[in-house]
Amino acid sequence: MNGKSSLLVVGLARNVANNLSSEISRIEKVTNNFYSAVDFHVVESDSSDETVEVLESLSSKRRNFSFESLGSLEKVIPERINRLRFCRNRYISAYRERKDKYSEIMIVDFDIRNTKFNVSSMKSITGFTQDWSGLFANQSGKYFDIFALRAKGWCTTDCFSEVDLLVTTGKSREEAKELAIWGKMRRIKADSNPVIVDSAFGGMAIYRSWVFDQFDYTIDSIPIKESESEHISLNYKVKLAGGNLFIVPNFTNFGWNPHNLASFKTLRRLDRVTKRKKLLYLRSVLRSLIN
């Protein structure tokens, strides 16, 4: 990347009032080391906390920050994935309407505390030597985003459809999830080779700007079900256009979240037999031991 490169950070926000400001500051502090300009655009919907007020405050204080609040979409678009697809297309529209031109677009899920995202993580992107169109974050714990993942020899089908199919063969839903979801979560060591994928996300990703110039999250031209992850439709279009997509092992954003912690059978058992406060304490102890 040269001194003239610029970055647009986009993402969705719902009920993230407690950590949105700190995440914006964290990402800006890291990315400012690598780009001549970093701007933010956040799309919000369906929040029941003070997220909109926080967005308004950020917009009034930061010249590089904008947002769009879509209000209550849940009644209009009740199916969650279709709603996410609609919201994500809104930040693509916002990008296309801007006069500024960006070399890369970073997508961030702001409901995650990206505590592992730092200068070292960013260097793994800027120093990436293979031809790429999209790079996806890894976790220092197990890679969690099986729903958005399509990779040969790892996950080639929709994990929830696989769960339903396994249940029809006599598996319990717990056994089916172990095979189709939790058992596929695996730790990718930081010094591993990049993982070639057809689709991924992992809570943080960076794309070349041409991807947003040409493609969006609609499924009109892609043979996937509406219930499949919205990231798959965008990523499949990139692959069909000849783009290369990778999970970068040392591009980390965090260690553990409720999804990859659920891959531990012991924690799932604790979830059923303990009070939530106690479970959260036990999970925090586990994080400290395995981070």
Sequence and secondary structure as in RCSB ss.txt:
>XXXX:A:sequence
MNGKSSLLVVGLARNVANNLSSEISRIEKVTNNFYSAVDFHVVESDSSDETVEVLESLSSKRRNFSFESLGSLEK
VIPERINRLRFCRNRYISAYRERKDKYSEIMIVDFDIRNTKFNVSSMKSITGFTQDWSGLFANQSGKYFDIFALR
AKGWCTTDCFSEVDLLVTTGKSREEAKELAIWGKMRRIKADSNPVIVDSAFGGMAIYRSWVFDQFDYTIDSIPIK
ESESEHISLNYKVKLAGGNLFIVPNFTNFGWNPHNLASFKTLRRLDRVTKRKKLLYLRSVLRSLIN
>XXXX:A:secstr
  TT EEEEEEEESS TTTHHHHHHHHHHHHTTT SEEEEEEEE S  SSHHHHHHHHHHH TTEEEEE    TT
TS SHHHHHHHHHHHHHHHHHH SS  SEEEEEETTS  TT SHHHHHHHHT  S  SEEEEEESSB    TT B
BTTTB S HHHHHHHHHHTT  HHHHHHHHTGGG  B  TTS  EEESB  TTEEEEEHHHHHH  S  TTS   
TTS HHHHHHHHHHHTT  EEEEEEEEEES  HHHHTTSHHHHHHHHHS HHHHHHHHHHHHHHH 
